Amino acid sequence: MIEIPKSKAAAARDEQTAKAELTSALRPLRLLVAASIILPVAIFLAASWVSYHQHLAEARDRVQRNLNTIYEHALKVFETFELTARYLDELADGVSEAEFRRREPEFNARLRSLTQALPQLRDLWIIAPSGAPIVSGTVYPMPKMDLSDREYFRVQKDNANAGTYVSEVLKARAADTTFFTLSRRISRPGQPFAGVATISIAPEYFIRFYEKLPPPGVFALIRDDGSILARYPDLSQQLQRLPPDSAVMRSIALQPDEGFVTGTSNFDGHTRLFAYRKMPRYNIYVVSGIESEVVMRDWLKNMAGHLLFGLPATAAMIGLGFVALRRTRREAEAHNQLQQEVARRERTELALQQALKMEAVGRLTGGVAHDFNNLLTAILGNVDLALRRVPESDERLRRSLTAARQASERAASLVQRLLAFSRQHPLEEKAVDLNRLVQGMSELLRRTIGETITVETVLAGGLWKTAVDPNQLENALLNLAVNARDAMPEGGRLTIETANTYLDEGYIAANAADMTPGQYVLVAVSDTGTGMTRDVVERAFEPFFTTKPTGSGTGLGLSMVYGFVKQSRGHIKIYSELGEGTSIKIYLPRLTNEEDVAPWSPSEPPRSVEAEKRRPEQVLLVEDDEQVNRFSSEVLRDEGYHVISTHEGASGLRLLDANPDIRLLFTDVVLPGGMNGRQLADEARRRRPDLKVLFTTGYTRNAIIHHGRLDADVELLTKPFTSEALAKKVRQLLDLDSDDPAARIDAVVDSLKSKAKE
């Protein structure tokens, strides 16, 4: 085989391809190497920047602490000077120049004792109006001397309001020392200028104190014109006054009380950070400073240590970080899952606690509901019978009976609300179109909440239907509207809105752990009222909780709505802002198969034909409570029925067999003996398939109610009931399958009116 040599162009292409492949293979390694170099350097630079500013902050704090120290020291020293000045004022008060000279030994001794007791004092002087010193604490006898050329003497002589004047540093004429003075004008009656009292102060007293402060630092006591009274380190031989263009003097001109400033000295060229503060009542400032070179030197020393030991360690840590990255990510994911599980368990525990509380209230309510409702039925029924039989002329008795009936109705309403909160009120679910239901309630809502509130409805097109008890939903919306009215005493806007919505897993997990994600029908009631606080929102659904005044509410309105919504497999949520208003949203599950639920129609068929007179019909009454039995029998007899009554199921069956004309069985669900009302009805229908059955009960957990909903074939009259409700319900059942069209219409109308009143 003969090998054909490649052309130069082909060889070049192959070489370029190989280089490209090598470059591609080395790219991750290069990136890793670059990262291992650049990342530590970037970290070091960032750490250097942070460290430098930290050193600056520490230097600033140190300067501030030193300033506070020398300020407090100066305050105490100048307080001593002020007391000394008052002593000189009292000493010179009423004493003439001649008397001073005559008693010079005495006054000299007094001033000398004070000067020796206070180390910060150089001397004390009393100077005559001519400028000649009269007496001193250190000089005796006083030589002839003229001090009228001193600045402080001229200031006090020429200005009656000079007060306490602080001079610049002066050289003593009687000794080889320096000092600065605090001077005050001496006045006598008839002699406005009687001389000057001076306190000579030793600058080295301040310098010795400043020397003891933590180094390094610069400390000074200066006048507002820049004259240096004391400074450490001492530069009195080279520098007596700060120039006006120095950093400190410029800053004092802009911020005369206190401040921070950084500047370069015109004297020695060093840059320093200064802090200063003015002394009260004096034209004096205390100044504390530190050289910027000191801060920089400390920072460089610190960073050198980091560079020597920290940079290799940082590089090593970065390498370990790359190795540990996967493990960290896995641990983070595991921790996140753990947190989610903990949150889920907490939500579950809260839901369980709420369910247990509801269960406890439900058991308590259900336990007393049966007997209590029997009592209310007897009371309410007998009051109705009495009202029927009392003549219209006996107004006093009728008022008393009416009051008793109203009290009984309030008690019955209270029991029904408790049952609704505990999700034990029996529901008659229908396939409801919420748009039609809201439209049908519009006029009722407007009459209920008054003319000062505007009612608006925002109804969604193509709204899904939901399986719900329409009467209970109307009651819930009315409750929410009344609460909204109470929150808008000055008027406002009430909005009822419907919409199709989808609650996803996130919302369900955060707000309604007992529900499942899916499609829901929303009805929201919003107002522009006062709103609620967060605490009120959290407790709004608790039974008997109310923010209304005593006697204005039972605190069961929202709790009843909550129980009804939860019993309907829905969700309710409050959104409120204090001062802005409240929106309460009810989510009800979408009804996907309308064939499983009876349809609902909000309209009432017109009464076109009057019901004809019917012959008396027979009703079998089975009720174990004597008072309820007697009341029900009397009501039905007054309505023209032939009533056969008994107290237990077995005797009811015997009476049914003996009376073939019985058309309706009216029975309590809870009966004594071995047969309850449901068992009695089942056996009676087995014997008489055409028999109508009407149940009554005050206890909702029994044989005809399961999961809070009536069985499909059950007609129920809930205790306590009135005579009117009993008569209409019985008539409705007897007329449902009647051949008389008028009777059927009457039955439907009576049924709708009865449910509306309930």
TAZI-V23005 format. One record per backbone hydrogen bond with DSSP energy under -1.0 kcal/mol. NH is the residue of the N-H (numbers start at 1). CO is the residue of the C=O. If there is no record, write none. Layout:
{{NH/CO} {NH/CO}}
This chain:
{{11/7} {12/8} {13/9} {14/10} {15/11} {16/12} {17/13} {18/14} {19/15} {20/16} {21/17} {22/18} {23/19} {24/20} {25/21} {26/22} {27/23} {30/26} {31/27} {32/28} {33/29} {34/30} {35/31} {36/32} {37/33} {38/34} {39/35} {41/37} {42/38} {43/39} {44/40} {45/41} {46/42} {47/43} {48/44} {49/45} {50/46} {51/47} {52/48} {53/49} {54/50} {55/51} {56/52} {57/53} {58/54} {59/55} {60/56} {61/57} {62/58} {63/59} {64/60} {65/61} {66/62} {67/63} {68/64} {69/65} {70/66} {71/67} {72/68} {73/69} {74/70} {75/71} {76/72} {77/73} {78/74} {79/75} {80/76} {81/77} {82/78} {83/79} {84/80} {85/81} {86/82} {87/83} {88/84} {89/85} {90/86} {91/87} {92/88} {95/92} {100/96} {101/97} {102/98} {103/99} {107/103} {108/104} {109/105} {110/106} {111/107} {112/108} {113/109} {114/110} {115/111} {116/112} {117/113} {118/114} {121/118} {122/200} {123/200} {125/198} {126/135} {127/196} {128/132} {131/128} {134/126} {135/126} {137/124} {147/131} {150/147} {154/150} {155/151} {156/152} {157/153} {158/154} {159/155} {162/159} {165/183} {167/181} {170/179} {172/177} {177/175} {179/170} {180/201} {182/199} {183/165} {184/197} {186/195} {188/191} {191/188} {194/186} {196/127} {197/184} {198/125} {199/182} {200/123} {201/180} {202/120} {205/202} {207/203} {208/204} {209/205} {210/206} {211/207} {213/210} {218/289} {219/232} {220/287} {221/230} {222/285} {223/227} {224/283} {226/223} {228/240} {229/221} {230/221} {232/219} {239/235} {242/226} {246/243} {250/246} {251/247} {252/248} {253/249} {254/250} {255/251} {259/276} {261/274} {263/272} {265/270} {269/265} {272/263} {273/290} {274/261} {275/288} {276/259} {277/286} {278/257} {279/284} {282/279} {285/222} {286/277} {287/220} {288/275} {289/218} {290/273} {292/271} {295/291} {296/292} {297/293} {298/294} {299/295} {300/296} {301/297} {302/298} {303/299} {304/300} {305/301} {306/302} {307/303} {308/304} {309/305} {310/306} {311/306} {313/309} {314/310} {315/311} {316/312} {317/313} {318/314} {319/315} {320/316} {321/317} {322/318} {323/319} {324/320} {328/324} {329/325} {330/326} {331/327} {332/328} {333/329} {334/330} {335/331} {336/332} {337/333} {338/334} {339/335} {340/336} {341/337} {342/338} {343/339} {344/340} {345/341} {346/342} {347/343} {348/344} {349/345} {350/346} {351/347} {352/348} {353/349} {354/350} {355/351} {356/352} {357/353} {358/354} {359/355} {360/356} {361/357} {362/358} {363/359} {364/360} {365/361} {366/362} {367/363} {368/364} {369/365} {372/368} {373/369} {374/370} {375/371} {376/372} {377/373} {378/374} {379/375} {380/376} {381/377} {382/378} {383/379} {384/380} {385/381} {386/382} {387/383} {388/384} {389/385} {390/386} {394/391} {395/393} {398/394} {399/395} {400/396} {401/397} {402/398} {403/399} {404/400} {405/401} {406/402} {407/403} {408/404} {409/405} {410/406} {411/407} {412/408} {413/409} {414/410} {415/411} {416/412} {417/413} {418/414} {419/415} {420/416} {421/417} {422/418} {423/420} {424/419} {427/708} {430/468} {431/598} {432/430} {432/466} {437/433} {438/434} {439/435} {440/436} {445/441} {446/442} {447/443} {448/444} {449/445} {450/446} {454/492} {456/494} {458/496} {466/432} {468/430} {473/469} {474/470} {475/471} {476/472} {477/473} {478/474} {479/475} {480/476} {481/477} {482/478} {483/479} {484/480} {485/481} {486/482} {487/483} {488/485} {491/488} {492/452} {494/454} {495/526} {496/456} {497/524} {498/458} {499/522} {501/520} {503/518} {508/504} {509/505} {510/506} {511/507} {512/508} {515/512} {518/503} {520/501} {521/588} {522/499} {523/586} {524/497} {525/584} {526/495} {527/582} {530/487} {537/533} {538/534} {539/535} {542/539} {544/555} {545/542} {552/549} {560/556} {561/557} {562/558} {563/559} {564/560} {565/561} {566/562} {567/563} {568/564} {569/566} {570/565} {571/587} {573/585} {575/583} {577/581} {579/530} {580/577} {581/577} {583/575} {584/525} {585/573} {586/523} {587/571} {588/521} {590/519} {591/465} {596/593} {597/594} {619/642} {620/664} {621/644} {622/666} {623/646} {629/625} {630/626} {631/627} {632/628} {633/629} {634/630} {635/631} {636/632} {637/633} {638/634} {639/635} {640/637} {641/636} {642/617} {644/619} {646/621} {652/648} {653/649} {654/650} {655/651} {656/652} {657/653} {658/654} {659/655} {662/659} {663/618} {664/618} {665/692} {666/620} {667/694} {668/622} {669/696} {677/669} {680/676} {681/677} {682/678} {683/679} {684/680} {685/681} {686/682} {687/683} {688/684} {691/688} {692/663} {694/665} {695/715} {696/667} {702/700} {706/709} {709/706} {710/427} {711/704} {714/711} {717/695} {719/697} {726/722} {727/723} {728/724} {729/725} {730/726} {731/727} {732/728} {733/729} {734/730} {735/731} {738/735} {744/740} {745/741} {746/742} {747/743} {748/744} {749/745} {750/746} {751/747} {752/748} {753/749} {754/750} {755/751} {756/752} {757/753} {758/754}}
